[in-house]
Amino acid sequence: MRAEAATHAPDEWRLGESAEATASAALSDGDFRTARSLFGEARRHYTAAAQTAGLAAEMKARRVEAMCGDARRLLDAGDLEACRRRLGELEIASPGHAGAELLRREVEARMQAATSGQSIFPSERTDDVGVGTSAIASTPPTVDSPSPPADAVEPPHVDIDDRQRVAAAAPRASPGARRVFDDEPIFPVMESSGESDTGSFSLLDEDLVTAARRSRLRLWVTALVLVAGIALVWVWWSRPVRPKAVPIEPVAVEKAAEATPTSVGSGSRGEKPAADVRERRSTSETSAATSAPDRPTDVARREPPARAAQERAGEKAAAVAPVAKKMTASEKSAFEKAAAVAADRLLSDKTAAADSASTLRATTEAAAPERLPGQRAAAESASSAKASDDKAGEDRGSEKAAIEWAAAEKQLALLKSTAEEARARTMMRREQAVKADADRLARNLFGLAEGKLAEADAHAKNQTLAAATRAYQEGADRYAQATSQARAVREAKTDADSAKTRMAAQKQRAQKDSPEFQAGLAEEKRAAAFYDQYAFKQAAEHFRTAETLFGRGGAPPPASQR
């Protein structure tokens, strides 16, 4: 997993290693707070690298599975060359894949079987048809062969048709080849062609032709069903619409008028009232028809009683007509007088109904202008009320938008002031770190703080003020840690410098040919190496050790004794 993380996420891995090294140095210096934060940062970098590596491994596994599935489909389709190429790509992408190895073996077995089958069954091509035929199908030449001995056993007779049926019933591994087993007699698969001399199709060709016929049949059936459905929909939408029957109102008055002249006879006294009745009825009906659109609904509701009276009079006249045919002359004259009186009464009733209807219509038309101003005033008041409600809603919406805008402006100003304060604090911590030589004595922490400062400035430029404030705060903490570490390193450096001075003074007094002097020189080299790496605590310890060794070497003898 470590190798995969270092390969797929090198940047995160390097950052994690750098943070881990800095944390280890801080831990050795005794700065546990800095070491803890740096170890946490290293853990985050390692976790991110591991997640990236896991995602890359998952994508690789999916790609390998897809390639394996493609190879399987190509193998099932009989395309052995394409399957072999796909398996080669799969072996390059994932060496040692178990599924790829199994597929490769199966492909090699099928290719070997196909090669052996082609070598056993040589085919010929005809000139006109182009169909492969077997060598057995051609007529063998006549060869003189010696007669078998008398005690020889006759070989079993093999029927070609039986071989064809057995071969057709046997399963086939692929469309292009049959599997050849050990010790199995090889026979070409042929169909009996009768008297045809153009060759024969193989079983594979017959299956392909059958499949093509079935697909064409399905296509035709689908097309027929679709056409039938379209025809039914067209017939349904194009059917004629039957007109609705208009109810015809029976006119009973005309029946009564027709019955009255027949009952009265040919007398001049009865004909004039009947003619006058018909003329007046037609005149009144014409006037009623012309004035019907202008007549209000109240008049229409009052018309049925008059019409019912006319219908009742007509029914009475129709009922009396059969009786009038059996009367004598005197009775007829009396009957005619009664009929004339009834007709005059009917006419007077109809005239009175027409007069009342005209009076009611005039009254309604006169009262209509008085109602219109009230309705107009009510409509105007309703429209004004609606307009005032709409304006009040718009005012409330604008007021709410203004409040929200003011709140957003206030929030933005607060975020800006907070970000500015955080940046000022960070810059102050940076100046303190520079004065303490943190850029030289605490280089790693100072570099992390510089990175956080650049990130915060980028967020502030993009107006992501909350993220900028957090980045400024983290940068200020890093500068503070760098300052404290630089101060500690400076104190350790002062201690190492003093130890180095004492060691140099003792070295001048030591005897150079003593073994302790040589050991002191080795310790001095180690101390100088730690000093160059800014590991001043370890350098001070080695300087003290060298001072002790130089002191054990003793002072050199005086010049007189030399």
C-alpha positions in Angstrom: 0.0 0.0 0.0 2.9 2.3 0.7 4.4 1.8 -2.8 1.0 2.4 -4.4 0.4 5.6 -2.4 3.9 6.9 -3.3 3.2 6.1 -6.9 -0.4 7.4 -7.3 -0.1 10.4 -4.9 3.6 11.5 -4.8 2.9 15.1 -3.7 0.8 14.1 -0.7 3.3 11.4 0.2 6.3 13.9 0.1 4.4 16.4 2.2 3.6 13.7 4.7 7.2 12.6 4.9 8.4 16.2 5.3 5.9 16.9 8.1 6.9 13.6 9.8 10.6 14.5 9.6 9.9 17.9 11.1 7.7 16.4 13.8 10.5 13.9 14.7 13.0 16.8 15.0 10.6 18.8 17.1 10.0 15.7 19.3 13.7 15.2 19.8 14.0 18.9 20.7 11.3 18.5 23.3 8.8 20.7 21.6 5.9 18.3 22.1 3.1 20.8 21.0 4.7 21.4 17.7 5.5 17.7 17.2 1.8 16.8 17.9 0.4 19.3 15.4 3.0 18.2 12.8 2.3 14.5 13.4 -1.4 15.2 12.8 -0.7 17.0 9.6 1.5 14.2 8.4 -1.3 11.7 9.2 -3.7 13.8 7.1 -1.3 13.8 4.2 -0.8 10.0 4.5 -4.5 9.5 4.7 -5.1 11.5 1.6 -2.4 9.6 -0.3 -3.9 6.3 0.8 -7.4 7.4 -0.4 -6.0 8.4 -3.7 -4.1 5.1 -4.0 -7.3 3.1 -3.1 -9.3 5.0 -5.7 -6.7 4.4 -8.3 -6.6 0.7 -7.4 -10.3 0.4 -7.6 -10.4 2.1 -11.1 -7.6 -0.3 -12.2 -9.6 -3.3 -11.0 -12.7 -2.1 -12.8 -10.8 -1.6 -16.0 -9.3 -5.1 -15.7 -12.7 -6.6 -15.1 -14.1 -4.7 -18.2 -11.2 -6.0 -20.3 -11.8 -9.5 -19.1 -15.5 -9.3 -19.9 -14.7 -8.0 -23.4 -12.3 -10.9 -23.9 -15.0 -13.4 -22.8 -17.6 -11.8 -25.2 -15.1 -12.0 -28.0 -14.4 -15.6 -27.2 -18.1 -16.5 -27.1 -18.5 -14.7 -30.5 -15.8 -16.9 -32.0 -13.4 -14.0 -32.7 -10.2 -15.7 -31.4 -7.7 -13.3 -32.8 -9.4 -10.2 -31.2 -9.8 -12.2 -28.0 -6.1 -13.0 -28.0 -5.1 -9.4 -28.5 -7.4 -8.3 -25.7 -5.9 -10.8 -23.4 -2.4 -9.5 -24.3 -3.5 -6.0 -23.3 -5.0 -7.4 -20.1 -1.7 -9.2 -19.2 0.1 -5.9 -19.7 -2.3 -4.0 -17.5 -2.5 -6.7 -14.8 0.2 -9.3 -15.0 -0.7 -12.7 -13.5 -4.5 -12.3 -13.6 -6.1 -15.6 -13.0 -9.1 -15.1 -15.2 -6.9 -13.9 -18.1 -4.7 -17.0 -17.8 -7.8 -19.3 -18.0 -9.2 -17.4 -21.0 -5.8 -17.6 -22.7 -5.6 -21.3 -22.2 -9.1 -21.7 -23.6 -8.3 -19.6 -26.6 -5.2 -21.6 -27.3 -7.1 -24.8 -27.1 -9.8 -23.6 -29.5 -7.2 -22.3 -31.9 -5.4 -25.6 -31.8 -8.6 -27.5 -32.4 -9.5 -25.2 -35.3 -6.0 -25.7 -36.8 -6.2 -29.5 -36.5 -9.7 -29.5 -37.9 -8.6 -27.4 -41.0 -5.7 -29.8 -41.6 -8.0 -32.8 -41.4 -10.8 -31.4 -43.5 -9.3 -29.8 -46.7 -12.0 -28.0 -48.6 -12.3 -27.2 -52.3 -14.0 -24.2 -53.9 -16.2 -24.6 -56.9 -16.0 -22.4 -59.9 -19.6 -21.1 -60.0 -21.2 -21.6 -56.6 -18.2 -21.1 -54.3 -19.3 -23.6 -51.7 -16.7 -25.7 -49.8 -17.1 -29.5 -50.4 -15.4 -32.4 -48.7 -12.9 -34.6 -50.4 -15.2 -37.6 -49.6 -18.0 -36.1 -51.6 -16.1 -36.4 -54.9 -16.1 -39.6 -56.7 -12.9 -41.6 -55.9 -10.9 -43.0 -58.8 -11.0 -46.7 -59.6 -7.9 -48.5 -58.2 -7.1 -52.1 -58.7 -6.6 -53.7 -55.4 -5.9 -57.3 -54.5 -8.8 -59.4 -53.3 -8.9 -60.0 -49.6 -8.2 -63.5 -48.3 -11.1 -65.9 -47.7 -10.8 -65.8 -43.9 -10.7 -62.0 -43.7 -13.3 -60.3 -41.6 -15.4 -57.7 -43.5 -15.2 -54.2 -42.0 -18.3 -52.8 -40.5 -20.4 -50.7 -42.9 -20.7 -47.0 -42.0 -23.6 -45.0 -43.3 -22.8 -41.4 -44.1 -26.4 -40.3 -43.2 -26.0 -41.8 -39.7 -22.8 -39.8 -39.3 -24.6 -36.6 -40.3 -27.3 -37.1 -37.7 -24.7 -37.9 -35.0 -22.7 -34.8 -36.0 -25.8 -32.6 -36.0 -26.8 -33.8 -32.5 -23.3 -33.3 -31.1 -22.7 -29.9 -29.4 -20.3 -27.5 -31.1 -17.7 -25.5 -29.1 -17.5 -22.6 -31.6 -19.1 -21.6 -34.9 -15.9 -22.3 -36.9 -14.6 -25.6 -35.5 -15.6 -28.9 -33.9 -13.8 -30.3 -31.0 -11.6 -33.4 -31.9 -11.3 -36.0 -29.2 -8.6 -38.6 -28.9 -9.2 -41.8 -30.8 -12.3 -40.4 -32.5 -12.8 -41.1 -36.2 -13.0 -38.0 -38.2 -15.8 -37.7 -40.7 -16.8 -34.6 -42.7 -20.3 -33.3 -41.9 -22.3 -33.4 -45.1 -25.9 -33.2 -46.2 -27.3 -35.6 -48.7 -27.8 -33.5 -51.8 -29.5 -36.1 -54.0 -28.9 -35.4 -57.6 -27.4 -31.9 -57.1 -23.8 -31.5 -58.2 -23.2 -27.9 -57.0 -22.0 -28.9 -53.5 -23.6 -28.9 -50.0 -24.0 -26.5 -47.2 -22.5 -27.2 -43.8 -24.6 -27.3 -40.6 -23.3 -23.9 -39.6 -24.5 -22.3 -42.8 -27.9 -23.9 -42.4 -28.2 -22.5 -38.8 -27.2 -19.0 -40.1 -29.8 -19.2 -42.8 -32.5 -20.3 -40.4 -31.6 -17.5 -38.0 -31.8 -14.9 -40.8 -35.2 -16.2 -41.8 -36.5 -16.0 -38.3 -35.2 -12.4 -37.9 -36.9 -11.4 -41.2 -40.1 -13.1 -40.1 -40.1 -11.2 -36.7 -39.5 -8.0 -38.6 -42.4 -8.5 -40.9 -44.7 -9.4 -38.0 -43.7 -6.3 -36.1 -44.3 -4.1 -39.2 -47.8 -5.7 -39.7 -48.8 -5.1 -36.1 -47.6 -1.5 -36.3 -49.5 -0.8 -39.5 -52.7 -2.4 -38.0 -52.4 -0.2 -34.9 -52.0 2.9 -37.0 -55.0 2.0 -39.1 -57.2 1.4 -36.0 -56.2 4.8 -34.6 -56.9 6.5 -37.9 -60.4 4.9 -38.2 -61.2 5.9 -34.6 -60.2 9.6 -35.1 -61.8 9.9 -38.5 -65.3 8.5 -37.6 -68.2 11.0 -38.4 -69.7 13.0 -35.6 -73.5 12.5 -35.2 -75.3 15.8 -34.8 -77.5 16.1 -31.7 -81.2 16.1 -32.2 -82.9 19.5 -31.7 -86.1 19.2 -29.7 -89.1 20.5 -31.6 -91.7 22.1 -29.5 -95.3 21.1 -30.4 -97.5 23.9 -31.4 -100.9 23.0 -29.9 -102.4 26.3 -30.9 -102.1 25.5 -34.6 -103.8 22.2 -34.1 -106.6 23.9 -32.3 -106.9 26.5 -35.1 -107.0 23.7 -37.7 -109.7 21.8 -35.7 -111.9 24.8 -35.3 -112.7 25.5 -39.0 -113.5 21.9 -39.7 -116.0 21.8 -36.9 -117.7 25.0 -37.8 -118.2 24.1 -41.5 -118.5 26.5 -44.5 -120.6 29.2 -42.9 -119.3 32.8 -43.5 -119.9 33.6 -39.9 -117.5 31.0 -38.7 -114.8 31.5 -41.4 -114.1 35.2 -40.6 -113.3 34.7 -36.9 -111.1 31.7 -37.7 -109.2 33.7 -40.4 -108.9 36.6 -38.1 -107.6 34.3 -35.3 -104.9 32.8 -37.7 -103.9 36.2 -39.0 -103.6 37.7 -35.5 -101.7 34.6 -34.2 -99.2 34.8 -37.0 -98.8 38.6 -36.4 -98.3 38.1 -32.7 -95.8 35.2 -33.2 -93.8 37.3 -35.7 -93.6 40.2 -33.3 -92.7 37.9 -30.4 -90.0 36.3 -32.5 -88.5 39.7 -33.5 -88.6 41.0 -29.9 -87.5 37.8 -28.3 -83.7 38.7 -28.2 -84.5 42.0 -26.4 -87.0 40.6 -24.0 -85.6 40.1 -20.4 -85.7 36.8 -18.6 -88.7 37.8 -16.5 -91.0 38.1 -19.5 -89.7 34.7 -20.8 -90.7 33.2 -17.5 -94.2 34.7 -17.7 -95.0 33.4 -21.2 -95.7 29.7 -20.5 -99.1 30.4 -18.7 -100.6 32.1 -21.8 -99.3 29.3 -24.1 -100.8 26.7 -21.8 -104.2 28.4 -22.0 -104.0 28.4 -25.8 -103.1 24.7 -25.8 -106.0 23.9 -23.5 -108.4 25.8 -25.7 -107.2 24.0 -28.8 -107.6 20.6 -27.0 -111.2 21.5 -26.1 -111.9 22.5 -29.7 -110.4 19.2 -31.0 -112.5 17.2 -28.5 -115.7 19.0 -29.5 -115.1 18.5 -33.3 -116.3 14.9 -33.6 -119.5 15.8 -31.7 -120.3 18.7 -34.1 -120.4 16.3 -37.1 -123.5 14.6 -35.7 -125.5 17.8 -35.0 -128.5 19.1 -36.9 -128.6 22.6 -38.6 -130.1 24.4 -35.6 -127.6 22.8 -33.4 -124.8 23.7 -35.8 -125.8 27.3 -35.8 -125.8 27.4 -32.0 -122.5 25.6 -32.0 -121.0 28.1 -34.4 -122.1 31.0 -32.2 -120.5 29.4 -29.2 -117.3 28.8 -31.2 -117.2 32.4 -32.3 -117.6 33.6 -28.7 -114.8 31.2 -27.6 -112.5 32.5 -30.4 -113.2 36.1 -29.4 -112.5 35.3 -25.8 -109.2 33.5 -26.8 -108.1 36.5 -28.8 -108.9 38.9 -26.0 -106.9 36.7 -23.5 -104.0 36.5 -25.9 -104.0 40.3 -26.4 -104.1 40.9 -22.7 -101.1 38.5 -22.2 -99.2 40.4 -24.9 -100.0 43.8 -23.3 -98.9 42.6 -19.9 -95.6 41.2 -21.4 -94.9 44.5 -23.1 -95.6 46.4 -19.9 -93.3 44.2 -17.9 -90.6 44.6 -20.5 -90.9 48.3 -20.5 -90.7 48.3 -16.7 -87.6 46.2 -16.7 -85.9 48.3 -19.3 -86.7 51.4 -17.3 -85.3 50.0 -14.1 -82.1 48.7 -15.8 -80.3 52.1 -16.0 -80.9 52.6 -12.3 -79.1 49.4 -11.5 -76.1 50.0 -13.8 -74.5 52.8 -11.8 -74.6 50.7 -8.6 -73.0 47.8 -10.3 -70.4 50.1 -11.9 -69.5 51.6 -8.5 -69.2 48.1 -6.9 -66.9 47.0 -9.7 -64.8 50.2 -9.4 -64.5 49.7 -5.6 -63.5 46.1 -6.1 -60.8 47.0 -8.6 -59.5 49.8 -6.4 -59.3 47.5 -3.4 -57.4 44.9 -5.5 -55.0 47.5 -6.7 -54.4 48.7 -3.2 -53.8 45.2 -2.0 -51.3 44.6 -4.8 -49.4 47.8 -4.0 -49.3 46.9 -0.3 -47.9 43.4 -1.3 -45.2 45.1 -3.4 -44.4 47.5 -0.6 -44.0 44.6 1.8 -41.8 42.6 -0.6 -39.5 45.6 -1.3 -39.3 46.3 2.5 -38.4 42.6 3.1 -35.8 42.7 0.3 -34.3 45.9 1.8 -34.1 44.3 5.2 -32.4 41.2 3.8 -29.9 43.4 1.8 -29.0 45.4 4.9 -28.5 42.2 6.9 -26.2 40.9 4.1 -24.3 44.1 4.0 -23.8 44.0 7.7 -22.7 40.4 7.6 -20.2 41.2 4.8 -18.8 44.1 6.7 -18.3 41.9 9.8 -16.6 39.3 7.8 -14.3 41.8 6.1 -13.3 43.4 9.5 -12.7 39.9 11.0 -10.5 39.0 8.0 -8.5 42.2 8.2 -7.9 41.8 11.9 -6.8 38.2 11.4 -4.4 39.4 8.6 -2.9 42.1 10.8 -2.4 39.6 13.6 -0.7 37.2 11.2 1.6 39.9 9.8 2.6 40.9 13.4 3.5 37.3 14.2 5.5 37.1 11.0 7.6 40.2 12.0 8.3 38.6 15.4 9.3 35.3 13.7 11.7 37.2 11.3 13.3 39.1 14.2 13.9 35.8 16.0 15.6 34.4 12.8 12.8 31.8 12.4 13.4 31.7 8.6 16.8 30.3 9.4 16.5 28.5 12.7 12.9 27.1 12.2 12.9 26.8 8.4 10.1 24.1 8.2 7.6 25.8 10.4 8.3 29.2 8.8 7.7 27.7 5.4 4.4 26.2 6.4 3.3 29.6 7.8 4.3 31.3 4.6 2.1 28.8 2.6 -0.9 29.5 4.9 -0.4 33.2 4.4 -0.4 32.9 0.6 -3.6 30.7 0.8 -5.4 33.2 3.0 -4.5 36.1 0.6 -5.9 34.0 -2.3 -9.2 33.4 -0.4 -9.4 37.1 0.4 -8.9 38.0 -3.3 -11.7 35.6 -4.2 -14.0 37.2 -1.5 -14.2 33.9 0.4 -13.7 35.7 3.7 -14.6 32.9 6.1 -11.9 30.6 4.6 -9.5 33.5 4.5 -10.0 34.2 8.2 -9.3 30.5 9.1 -6.2 30.5 6.9 -4.9 33.7 8.5 -5.4 32.2 12.0 -3.6 29.0 11.0 -0.7 31.1 9.6 -0.5 33.1 12.8 -0.2 29.9 14.8 2.5 28.6 12.5 4.5 31.9 12.9 4.1 31.7 16.7 5.4 28.1 16.7 8.3 29.1 14.4 9.2 32.0 16.7 9.2 29.8 19.9 11.2 27.1 18.1 13.7 29.7 16.8 14.2 31.1 20.4 14.7 27.6 21.7 17.2 26.9 19.0 19.0 30.2 19.6 19.4 29.3 23.3 20.7 25.9 22.3 23.1 27.6 19.8 24.4 29.9 22.6 25.0 26.8 24.8 26.7 25.0 21.9 28.9 28.0 21.2 30.1 28.2 24.8 30.8 24.5 24.9 32.7 24.8 21.6 34.8 27.7 23.1 35.7 25.7 26.2 36.5 22.7 24.1 38.9 24.7 21.9 40.7 26.1 24.9 41.1 22.6 26.4 42.3 21.4 23.0 45.1 23.9 23.0 46.3 22.6 26.3 46.0 18.9 25.5 48.9 16.6 24.4 48.5 15.8 20.8 50.1 12.4 20.7 47.9 10.9 23.4 45.0 8.5 22.4 42.5 10.7 24.3 43.4 13.5 21.9 42.5 11.4 18.9 39.1 10.5 20.4 38.5 14.1 21.2 39.1 15.0 17.6 36.5 12.4 16.5 34.0 13.9 19.0 34.8 17.3 17.7 33.9 16.2 14.1 30.6 14.8 15.2 29.8 18.0 17.1 30.6 20.1 14.1 28.3 17.9 11.9 25.4 18.4 14.3 26.2 22.1 14.5 25.9 22.5 10.8 22.5 20.7 10.8 21.2 23.2 13.5 21.0 20.3 16.0 22.7 22.5 18.7 21.7 20.4 21.7 23.5 17.3 20.3 26.4 19.5 19.2 26.8 20.9 22.7 26.8 17.4 24.2 29.6 16.3 21.8 31.6 19.4 22.4 31.5 18.7 26.1 32.6 15.1 25.5 35.5 16.3 23.3 36.4 18.8 26.1 36.5 16.0 28.6 38.7 13.8 26.3 41.1 16.7 25.6 41.4 17.3 29.4 42.3 13.6 30.0 45.1 13.9 27.4 47.0 16.1 29.8 49.1 19.2 29.2 52.2 19.0 27.0 55.7 18.9 28.8 57.6 22.2 29.2 60.0 23.3 26.4 63.1 22.5 28.6 62.1 18.9 29.0 61.5 18.5 25.3 
